[in-house]
Amino acid sequence: MLSVNGLSVYYGQSRILSDVDLDVSVGQVVCLMGRNGVGKTTFIKAVMGLLKPREGTIKLDGKDITNLSPHKRAAAGIGYVPQGRGIFPQLTVYENLLMGFEAVRYPASQQADALDHVYETFPVLSQMGKRMAGALSGGQQQQLAIGRVLIRQPRLLLLDEPTEGIQPNIVEDIENVIHTLREQGKIAILLIEQFLDFALSIADTCYVMQKGVIVSKGGAKELSPEIIKEHLSV
């Protein structure tokens, strides 16, 4: 589904990513790991089109999207949940969910079914539909951010630090949702995650990044203690 080859991204004259290759297939969860400041968020922003690479290609389902705008990438099937959630605090939960339809226009007849599916996935969003999103807890806001993206059934889901600042019971809920999405086999998932136990429990493949370079790739169970100690341990 997602194929990134030779990706290099600069901020001014500073090279942040260097010749990065990464692939995510449908029905697969891939985790990009590494300490703070190594380039993980830069990478996911480049995939979403928020940053323009100087070198390399980004393909979605075989189609080159390297030069597409973020809006067109969303319309092509990429759903992005940024670090910090990116919800609209002055809108209600229901209004935030409706914003998920903006990238891909759904007929009114399909919107109700899409909303019902999100409510089944995150029941709390149905219960709090009239509440201002800014009044929700951090975990509830994260559920809202994910639900808003899932409402339009993306083909590729990008999650940047989905467990950051989240209470354990909601981390478990998010983990269960990701497992369910993978089992349905209709979506590819790329996540950035610092919570090592969560990443190892959910990822099929892990890429480890250090100073903008991929230094290790393999199954979650294949990460050696040396790699964890050198590149992942706090």
C-alpha positions in Angstrom: 0.0 0.0 0.0 2.7 2.5 1.1 6.1 2.4 -0.5 8.7 5.0 0.4 12.1 4.9 -1.4 15.2 7.0 -0.9 13.4 9.7 1.1 15.5 12.7 2.1 14.0 15.8 3.8 15.8 19.0 4.8 14.9 22.0 7.0 16.8 24.7 5.2 20.3 23.3 4.8 19.9 20.8 7.6 19.3 17.2 6.5 16.7 15.6 8.7 16.0 12.4 6.9 18.5 10.6 4.8 17.7 8.0 2.1 14.8 6.4 4.1 13.1 3.3 2.7 9.9 2.0 4.3 6.9 -0.2 3.2 3.5 -0.9 4.7 1.2 -3.5 3.2 -2.6 -3.9 3.6 -3.4 -5.8 6.8 -0.1 -4.9 8.4 0.9 -2.6 11.3 4.3 -1.0 10.9 5.9 0.9 13.8 8.5 3.6 13.3 10.5 3.8 16.5 13.3 5.9 17.9 14.1 8.5 20.6 12.8 12.0 20.4 14.3 14.2 17.7 15.5 11.5 15.4 13.1 12.4 12.5 10.1 10.2 13.0 7.4 13.0 12.9 9.3 14.6 10.0 8.9 11.3 8.1 5.2 10.9 8.7 4.6 14.6 7.8 6.4 14.0 4.5 4.2 11.0 3.8 1.1 13.2 4.5 2.5 15.9 2.2 3.0 18.5 4.9 6.8 18.5 4.2 8.3 18.3 0.7 11.2 15.8 0.3 14.2 16.9 -1.6 14.9 13.4 -2.8 13.0 10.1 -3.0 9.5 8.9 -3.9 6.3 8.1 -2.0 3.9 5.7 -3.6 0.3 4.8 -2.5 -0.9 1.6 -4.0 1.6 1.9 -6.8 0.7 5.5 -7.6 3.4 8.2 -7.2 2.0 10.8 -4.7 5.3 12.5 -4.0 4.1 15.8 -5.3 0.4 15.7 -4.3 -1.0 18.2 -1.8 -2.1 17.0 1.7 -5.7 17.4 0.7 -5.3 15.2 -2.4 -3.5 12.6 -0.4 -6.4 12.5 2.1 -8.8 12.1 -0.8 -6.6 9.3 -2.2 -7.1 7.4 1.1 -4.6 8.5 3.7 -5.9 9.3 7.1 -3.6 11.1 9.5 -3.8 11.5 13.3 -1.1 14.0 14.3 0.8 14.1 17.6 -1.3 16.3 19.9 -4.6 15.0 18.2 -5.5 18.1 16.2 -9.1 18.2 17.3 -11.2 21.3 17.2 -11.8 22.2 20.9 -14.6 24.7 20.2 -16.7 22.3 18.2 -18.7 19.5 19.7 -17.7 15.9 19.4 -20.4 15.4 16.7 -19.2 18.4 14.8 -15.6 17.2 14.9 -16.7 13.8 13.5 -18.5 15.6 10.7 -15.2 17.3 9.7 -13.9 13.9 8.8 -16.2 13.9 5.8 -14.5 17.0 4.4 -11.6 15.3 2.6 -13.8 12.7 1.0 -17.4 13.8 0.3 -19.8 11.2 1.4 -23.5 11.1 0.2 -25.8 12.0 3.1 -27.2 8.5 2.9 -23.8 7.0 3.8 -22.8 9.4 6.5 -25.2 7.9 9.1 -23.8 4.4 8.6 -20.2 5.8 8.8 -21.0 7.6 12.1 -22.7 4.5 13.5 -19.5 2.5 12.7 -17.4 5.0 14.6 -19.8 4.9 17.5 -19.5 1.2 17.6 -15.7 1.5 17.7 -15.6 4.2 20.3 -18.9 4.2 22.2 -17.9 7.1 24.4 -18.1 9.4 21.3 -21.8 8.6 21.0 -22.4 9.3 24.6 -20.6 12.7 24.5 -21.7 13.8 21.0 -23.0 17.2 22.3 -20.0 17.9 24.5 -17.4 20.4 23.5 -14.3 18.5 22.3 -12.0 20.7 24.4 -13.7 19.5 27.6 -12.8 15.8 26.9 -10.0 14.0 28.7 -6.8 13.5 26.7 -7.7 9.9 26.1 -11.2 10.8 24.9 -9.7 13.4 22.6 -7.4 10.8 21.1 -10.4 8.5 20.5 -12.2 11.4 18.8 -9.1 12.1 16.6 -8.9 8.5 15.5 -12.6 8.2 15.0 -12.7 11.4 12.9 -10.2 9.8 10.5 -11.8 6.3 10.5 -15.2 7.8 9.6 -14.1 8.0 5.9 -12.5 4.5 5.9 -8.9 5.4 4.8 -6.7 2.8 3.1 -3.6 4.0 5.0 -3.8 5.2 8.6 -0.9 7.3 10.0 -0.8 7.6 13.8 1.8 9.8 15.5 2.3 8.9 19.2 -1.3 7.6 19.8 -0.6 6.6 23.4 1.1 9.8 24.5 -0.4 11.1 27.7 -3.2 8.6 27.6 -4.6 6.7 30.6 -3.9 2.9 30.5 -7.5 1.8 29.9 -7.9 3.9 26.8 -4.4 2.7 25.6 -5.9 -0.8 25.8 -9.0 0.4 23.9 -6.8 1.9 21.1 -4.7 -1.3 20.9 -7.9 -3.4 20.5 -9.1 -1.1 17.7 -5.8 -1.4 15.9 -5.9 -5.2 16.2 -9.4 -5.2 14.8 -8.5 -3.0 11.9 -5.6 -5.3 11.0 -7.7 -8.4 11.3 -10.3 -6.9 8.9 -7.5 -6.8 6.3 -8.6 -3.6 4.5 -6.2 -1.0 5.8 -2.5 -0.4 6.2 -1.3 1.2 9.5 1.9 3.1 10.1 2.4 4.4 13.6 5.1 6.3 15.5 5.4 5.1 19.1 7.7 5.7 22.1 5.8 3.3 24.4 7.9 0.2 23.7 5.6 -2.5 25.2 2.7 -1.1 23.2 4.7 -1.0 20.0 6.0 -4.5 20.4 2.6 -5.9 21.2 0.9 -4.5 18.1 3.5 -4.2 15.3 4.2 -6.7 12.6 7.3 -4.9 11.5 9.4 -2.3 13.3 11.7 0.2 11.8 14.2 1.9 14.2 15.4 5.4 13.3 18.5 7.2 14.5 19.5 10.7 13.3 17.2 10.4 10.3 18.5 7.0 9.2 16.9 3.6 9.5 19.3 1.5 11.5 17.2 -1.6 12.0 14.2 -3.3 10.5 12.5 -6.5 11.4 9.6 -8.3 13.2 8.8 -6.9 16.6 10.1 -10.1 18.2 13.3 -9.8 16.3 14.5 -6.6 17.9 17.7 -7.4 19.7 18.4 -6.2 23.3 21.4 -4.4 21.8 19.2 -2.4 19.4 16.7 -1.6 22.2 19.4 -0.5 24.6 21.2 1.6 22.0 18.4 3.3 20.2 15.1 2.9 22.2 15.8 2.8 25.9 15.3 6.0 27.8 
